[in-house]
């Protein structure tokens, strides 16, 4: 019974991660605006996901332990591009791409760098959520922030905690 529940949590987490950013993307596209969505929050989230993915690949973990991360990263990149487009900052896209590519490479220059970066992943993730909450507090408007995306994110976090 426990193994079945664990498997269900595992597969449902993958399924949710496959579509986790779609409600957020739909909200931004529908409104033609990224009002209320924090670019800083998204950049921090993307950085944390990239560090985690790079760590998993560097230490040759099984693909099924991190398969959802490339999918979420792709969705985050698409969301970032839409946010930059609607806010009129598309010129920054190249800067962010070069920065993340350089960071991806630099993470594995030395073993201690990737290990240290991985130790900061929880803080990066928390900072991402705090940056979004700060944006909501300052604007006093949830704008295009998707409650469904946040709910799915909470579910995947809870299911991973329970599964470990």
JOQUIUR-V316320 format. One line per field, one symbol per residue. burial: # if it has 9 or more other C-alpha atoms within 8 Angstrom, else .. A space follows every 10 residues. Layout:
# JOQUIUR-V316320
burial->???
This chain:
# JOQUIUR-V316320
burial->.....#..## ..##.###.# #####.###. ..##.###.# ########## ######.... .....##### ###.###.## ######..#. ..#......# ...#..##.. ..###.##.. #..##.#### ##..##.... .#.###..#. .##.##..## ....
